[in-house]
């Protein structure tokens, strides 16, 4: 006669197999994103808060993109004053798309940062296996952190 407790090892094994299958998929499946844009928004009131002495950190000091996956930086200025990014003046309500075609490290002047600088790092597409699994985990962590900090 089977008791409810005798099914626990079978259920635990099924959960472990499902988790292992997810990890194998994440390590080997090709990377395909809906958009190559990596969006960052400058919220309304950012400049006013900074001028009032608030230490506003709305954008990360370093943005990581991946060549061939999310290699277009999209900045959207929702503030009511213009913002400068590199040589570009982004007016209120405007967006600026900057595609990156090569693996590189780029430093830009950025008025949305208290430091006045923003670094954009473009990494190579990770190969299958551990590098791809690590890339997916890092990307998920950054997205979670961004959602929780807003």
Secondary structure, DSSP 8 states (H G I E B T S, - for coil): ---GGGGHHHHHHHHHHHHHHHHHHHHHS----S-SEEEEEE-TTHHHHHHTT-----S-SEEEEETTTB-EEEEEE-SSS-EEETTEEE-TT-EEEEE--SSEEEEEEBTTSSSSEEEEEEE----TTHHHHHHHHHHHHHHHHHHHH-
